[in-house]
Amino acid sequence: MKTKTDKEELILFRKRQRELALLRDLFLCTLCYYVDGVHTKATDVHHVFGRGTSINSPKEKYVNLISVCRKHHPRPILFKNSQDAQMQLEVLKEVNSTPINPSFTAVLEYVEVQDEH
């Protein structure tokens, strides 16, 4: 039986975390939702603190991701003190403390139970 490589595990883990972020955010761009007050479909997820190198990295967890539209997906390199970066941090805090999806806690509990089996 072939075992997954670390890279394969990381790719699968990232997919799962991306799905969780999109579910948490109801597939809406969080920046459009919180900053502009409009509902725009999210096309991407953005790692606010950058990517990690393994599934054990906190940077790879959904709590570091925000769902964004093309307009709001930032360039790969942002200055840490820029206004855009500060706005992303505020939205990340908001979306993790009060998810757009009111059922997200139940979704997360279901996923965790499934992962145990």
Summary of the structure (lengths in Angstrom):
residues: 117
radius of gyration: 14.8
end to end distance: 19.6
largest distance: 50.8
contacts: 306
relative contact order: 0.18
helix: 51%
strand: 9%
